[in-house]
Amino acid sequence: MRWFVFFGFLLVWVSLCVCVDRSNFKTCEQSGFCKRHRKFATAQDAAEADGANQYQVDPASIATDDNGLSAALVDAATGKRLSLRLARVATVTGRTFRLKINEFADEAKRPRFEPAPGDSLVADVAEAPVAIDNKQLDGNLYVLEAKDGAKSDAAKAKAVLQLKPFRVDCLLNDRPLISVNSKSRLMWEFHQQKPDDSADNSDGLYDEEFKGHRDAKPHGSSSVGMDVAFPGFEHVYGIPEHADSLALRSTAGGEPYRLYNLDVFEYELNNPMALYGSVPLVYAHSANNTAGAFWHNPSETWVDVQSSKSSGGGLSALLTSFVKSASPSEALTETHWMSESGVIDLFLLLSDTPLGAFRQYASLTGTTPLPPIFSIAYHQCRWNYNDETDVLEVDRNFDENDIPYDVIWLDIEHTDGKRYFTWDSNKFPNPQGMLDKLNAKGRQLVTVVDPHIKRDDNWALYQRVRDGDIAVKSHKDDGLYDGWCWPGSSVWPDFIDPAVRKWWANEFKDYVAAYTWNDMGEPSVFNGPEVTMHKDAKHHNGWEHREVHNLYGALVHQASWDGQLVKSPQRRPFVLTRAFFAGSQRTAAVWTGDNAANWDHLKASVPMVLSLSITGITFSGADVGGFFGNTDPELLVRWYQAGSLQPFFRAHAHLDTRRREPWLLDAQYKEAIRSAILLRYTLLPYLYTQFYLSARDGRPVMAPLWVYYPKDEATFSMDDQHLLGPDLLFKPVTEAGATSLSVYLPKDSIWYRHDTWEGFGGGQTVSLSVSLTTMSLFYRAGGIVARRDRPRRSSAAMRRDPITLVVLLGGRDRRASGHLYLDDGYSLEHKTSSAYLHCRFNYADGSLTNTLVHSSPAYADADRIKVERLIFVGVRTRPKSVVLPDGGVGEFTYTEQSRLLVIRRPNLPVAKAWTVRLMDASASGHDEL
Amino acid sequence: LQLVAMTTTVFSVSICCCLLAAAAAADSEAGESPRGVPRSKLGLYDPTKPFNCLDGSGTLPWSKVNDDYCDCRDGSDEPGTSACKNGRFFCRNRGHKPKYLLASRVNDGVCDCCDGTDEFDSWTTCADVCWEEGKAAREEAERRHALLVEGHKVYNTWLQDVEPKLAARRKRLAEIGAELERVQPSKAELESAKKAAEDAEEAAKTEHKKAWEESRERQRAERVFNELDSDSDGRIGLADLQIHPEFDVNADGGVTLDELRQYTEGLDEADFASFQEKIWPNIKTIFKSLKQQQQPAAESAPTAEESTDKEMDEALGEGAQPPPTQPTPQEDQAEAETDSMPDYPAEVQELINKANEAREAYNKANDEASKLTTEKSDLERLVERDYGPSNAFFPMADSGECAEFNDNEYTYKLCPFKESLQIQKASGSSTSLGRFKDWSGPEGDKYSSQEYTDGQGCWNGPNRSTKVRIVCGPKTELLSASEPSRCEYSMELATPAACHAHPTAETVDPEHDELY
């Protein structure tokens, strides 16, 4: 949602440009600390040989313990000291190290901000034991080797600390995956006020100004920076949010990637400008390994990236002699991290595979809890559905046109004058009544609640904020920080303060609404610098806004999540946010903000959502149709098709656009949209199961191909197609007038088209001819996919529907397996009383078996749910018979041409273990299909 | 049998109601029928025989009918379950209208049939509310029917008006034609008379003005001459000029005789006549009175007041009136000497009066003609427009009456065949939502809606427009108005003009499902 309706005087100005006005946002050169760190990097590169300006570990200071070591880092040039902690941490694989650099508490002028446990990290991260060896190379190396009886794999992870110059290398199976500070770019600015007027401020060290906004910096600069290199890796990914390719580009000679949550009006594609949210996490991936670096710092951060195929690995001479197995690749990717304040808190993730690395990150920041099933169905949104009549009319039209949808959304116009938590009583005289009507059809309502509070002395909620020490304060006079947003003059609750979050959560108690949409949490401040809050605004405990900026929005949606639990303690919350930070996945879904109705934005939605997906933000999507501008019907159809196979599936449109609900389109377009939505609904059991698995181990639901095909190098820079769980592959059409589409099918598998069951070998690009309704969706041989082939008007209406299992055979071993997770879809009973069903299906040697991983009588519907149909794809010969668990003979049809076997109504209860056998014509009865 | 025969004829709503009890009894005789099948199709669902898919796509054993698995391509084997995507479930809804549901609505937790039969195996319990809903629906139908009947009555009276009113307008159109024919020639005559009178007027005025300007110029020359003629002997010499620094051509600080002779055309001395003829034209723009040069303060840098004004002008922009400035001393003096042009002499005034009379006469004729022309084109549009079958919409256009609808913020005003307006209640300010463009109903139902386009422009968007849905009602009234998309408005207009159809009673027939 954007603000151009608001400022009359801005309107004319805005209308002159068709996209973002870049000059409203800083370049690295305009950001003092970024400029200084880049300068420093250049200087260090030049000085590399002489070893000056290098930090080194004071050997006398080293204190080892069970889990790692602590020491003092000394700046060779100035003698200034920093405290260093290097330890292994207890993640699920045990292959994670943490490197923390801060000032010694008794020497620091001012404490440095660190997010509290539960803000971004899921909790206080426990350390894990290591064996320490410092006998190598005259004691200049300290080798920390994982010591973990239970997890033998972990033992292969090592961190090697080099004292002089200071550097840390992380190895897995003695192969170096990450080198920290190998370029000696560790730079630390100690808080320092301007000594006198003559002090050199040319690089904005003491105060800065941008577009008429002065940043007083009362405590001076306090930036931190360091380099993190990935030897043996050419491809790196992550650090969302950018409207750019999935694989990060080299930033040499250009702008670094910027992480600074901003409300960017009509954002531009293919550049590293900051957007609404940030996850300071980068993954490097090669055919051999995946490594990750999580730079846990919520202040403004810039990241330079440079990749090369052959730069020799960059190992120090010392280390080279130590490392036994050299990297198989000469490639090297270097990243340079620069943050405006805070500490260096770097998590180093070592893995053989992407999924292994994701699990480690999930151990740190958590996973997306299983969402209520309606929230992974289809959402209908618009700025704005005007009133109750309008809402119910839209609802009725979905039924009339037999198009399913689960959730209708209300944007800011539903409020009483942009006072969130209130309703415009003229347009919505009876919100509860309206909500009841929607609920009666199994449908839900989401209303927007933004974090800015209208300054209205006659409004009780504002009075509470005003009088309750709740809002962010101005640095000037400690009065309320005042800014402009939708309601005009507003204040912002200080979500950094846990007491404020609690207050906010309680405000939901009497709010007549169900689920919540948090927009503008960057925070968006229309008249602030770069459309956000002044960096010197004051938070809880005197923290400056600059220290907490990227965390603010995440704490907003966290508090809203808590608010839903306050209101309905038995129900799974659902919150959507635009602003986010590492850990946001625990309490919100994310959408990619205010995109535009054009083909390029449709295309960009895929890498953007992929980038979020691999950095923990599992539950994300882009506005279907494009927010700004009118869409043409073909684009809208293609966007629905793309969105129907992304995790979060919501259509949205700007206030100034023409209505575009599916039934307003000509029949052929309406039908194409309808069938895309229907496809989504039939796949809900599979999708829901993927969300369940993701909640357990942090795997992405929507994944780049290399996540499941880590050795297939053809996929490493591919971001126009994706997987949905391990078994579905999809490439959306993103070109106008397309009649054909090339799809890459990864190696070592066989792929079946979802509409014809035509099979294709992997490791090739196939060309499909496409019509308006064609969706290039493929099923993977080896998978077993659960569907519900009776799409209904809402997901709730399907809760007892029977299952169709698609068993996909092919490949060498002709085995297949898959999961099915089911529960009531909305309550927390799957957590509180394990009320769920988890089936594992296996097919091998002619037998399809259902094994119950978990079942519970507390999930009552489970007993009513049957498998109504078994579809075997890739069956080479007609079976002689099908034997059902009760010994009865199953009725089936077999189509030789398409190698399709369909078993009719085997009536298998999902909640019971069973085996179905396919008998072949030979006497043994053994499968030879 | 007789009952069935009777109910197939059309009953009025109230008679039907009392037959419902009898119908219920008849229904129970139907016995075990497959779920979701209307009686009319019971013959196709015979439990004693294999079932033929209704589209002929296959034959199934009876056990596969309603066994919750879709076998027929047309979904006909599962009339009572949700198994077929294209299936249909029939609910009888005794006491209300029977209906078909999409199969996907069977056992989906939502009570779609008022008799609740669609949720026979569901987590939702549905009561049979057909009697209550049916009653309400019948009352509503009755009410609606009454409106239609009333509307149709009015429609018929309107129709009677159409031809006479159209004839009256056409007659008036003919009259206007005649009047215009009368007015146009005399208008032409008056126009040439006006032109002649104005020419004479203009010439006389110009002459008068010229004489006045010449005399004023002579006065200015005389004033300067007298100032220069220091000894008042009626002659001036170069010495008189030499004391004026403005004649310092080469700006060396002194005025030489040669420099002066450039202004005097070589004369060293002149009386007034030769001064006026030769010298005055050369110096009149540069000459500065010494009297003023002695008080330079008044003329130097703009005063504080002036500069403030200037800033204010700039601040206010173009629209602002510059504040009155102080007359400079020079202007002061000049005005005192020359004042304004003297009144026209009687003979000129006479010509002016004549011209005024001619203008007035012409304007009157012109006004009359253009009024008639406007009326004519308005009437032509009115008479020639498409008013649908029997020109039923003509009276609505002819009356020129507008209909209004109020919501909290606005009054919406629709003047049919003219324009659509939105009036803000608080300010009274009015915004055009479009001017009548055309009928815009779908093919076969063209007169069910109208389009109004080219209203006031929207920022960054289209010009406002309105789509008006037209329904039958006993009087012309605006039923609703809204803005579903930005600057695209939607209204519903009820009018007797749309009541051409003879209303048939909407029957709620308990045995109606026989028709399915």
Chai-1 contact restraints between the chains, C-beta under 6 A:
chainA,res_idxA,chainB,res_idxB,connection_type,confidence,min_distance_angstrom,max_distance_angstrom,comment,restraint_id
A,L11,B,W459,contact,1.0,0.0,6.0,A-B,restraint_1
A,S15,B,N460,contact,1.0,0.0,6.0,A-B,restraint_2
A,D402,B,L102,contact,1.0,0.0,6.0,A-B,restraint_3
A,N426,B,N408,contact,1.0,0.0,6.0,A-B,restraint_4
A,K441,B,V110,contact,1.0,0.0,6.0,A-B,restraint_5
A,G442,B,G109,contact,1.0,0.0,6.0,A-B,restraint_6
A,L655,B,R486,contact,1.0,0.0,6.0,A-B,restraint_7
A,D656,B,G461,contact,1.0,0.0,6.0,A-B,restraint_8
A,D656,B,R486,contact,1.0,0.0,6.0,A-B,restraint_9
A,R658,B,S485,contact,1.0,0.0,6.0,A-B,restraint_10
A,R659,B,P484,contact,1.0,0.0,6.0,A-B,restraint_11
A,R659,B,S485,contact,1.0,0.0,6.0,A-B,restraint_12
A,R790,B,S82,contact,1.0,0.0,6.0,A-B,restraint_13
A,R792,B,S104,contact,1.0,0.0,6.0,A-B,restraint_14
A,R792,B,D108,contact,1.0,0.0,6.0,A-B,restraint_15
A,A797,B,D108,contact,1.0,0.0,6.0,A-B,restraint_16
A,A797,B,G109,contact,1.0,0.0,6.0,A-B,restraint_17
A,R905,B,Y69,contact,1.0,0.0,6.0,A-B,restraint_18
